Amino acid sequence: MDIKDLNEIVIAGKYDLDQKDDYLRSIMLPAIKIEQATVFDEKGLSKYGGNPLVPENFEWPKHKFGDYRFIAQFNLSELPPGENQLPKIGLLSIFVAYNEENTMAWTDDNYAKVFYFENIEDLKPYDNPNFPDKYSLDVIFKQEVDIPFKPELYKTKGLNKRQVNYVCTKVLEQTDKKYDSYLLGYPYYNSLNDDPRENENWTSLLTLRYQSGFGLYWNGRGYLMLFIEKEKLAKGDFSNVKSNAG
């Protein structure tokens, strides 16, 4: 959500929320909304689908049932300025083990693979003939902030029950969260039976909304969520991510 929307919730003072300003800001996380571009970049660096840009010696990742599917890449130098732990330069490339038979589950180890390439200038398009559909969609980014959107996500006693329910209602009223994809923030989901975050050392890396045209489809589940250890995120190490859909 936009920071001004959060400010409006707090300033309104309903249920004495104006006295909880410090607490709400303490649980606030940076979030980077991913939007469809209206002006298309000829290089198409940040996008869903198409051919990925990879190093010349890149080996396309494989799982036991076939090739991983490339679904998105984000040019981190295009992100709006703000306080977050993502690298400031380089390309983040997302692959998932999706196939039409749904032979791998979203919670399987290595269902998703994230590659980070620091030097974009050395990257070249990789045309994998196993994925003939090369349709792509350019994307841009918007800096936002995020606070929990469901009561069960409030694990501390900073708010009472009435305040929590009110804040969660206003968050969903004032945002398009259920229609968005975004980096960082809190994961959004319809239901989540098994949260991959093993402990407080893990955080949300990416929430991707269902879009069937780019392979973003998880058997009727609305969102794919990727999680990463905070320490590895700070080091720019994306070698170990966990996933779920819900």
C-alpha angles and dihedrals in degrees: 000000000000113000090237090059090055090048090053092053091051099041092050085070096209111168088004092292089148085073091055097057094114092050094049091050091048091061094040115115130194114253131185114209116216112217135179111263118242094193112048122224111222090221092051093205098159109048152118117251130347122092118330123233108237140159117279093252095047116140112211107240118248135195127197093273099045143287124348114246118241108225109164148359129196126200101219093202087066093061115109115255114269146119110289138121098244116115112264094226137029137057126287112206124193126205128175133192092237119147134162093257092056089225093158126054125227090242095053117117110264094012085137128036124195121196125194119203113187099190108056094178091071095053126107134189115268115210109202108194091205088072106049095170104091098174111141139180124212116226138197132197139239125195114235141152129239137208127178115288100197128058093234090062091065100088098165129066097243092119133035121237095265092050092048093051092047094049092048091050093049093046091058093042095052100042139055089225095138090057098043141091118206147165121244119347121098118320116256120215144153092226132351119190098174119032108205092209099105094193141335090296089077127076139180115273103174140001114196122192120219113276112162095193092070100039090266095136128118107183096284096320112129103219141032113210126198122197132194138185111263092227092054092046089055089053095047091245111145097166095112120045130155125212145196138165129219 
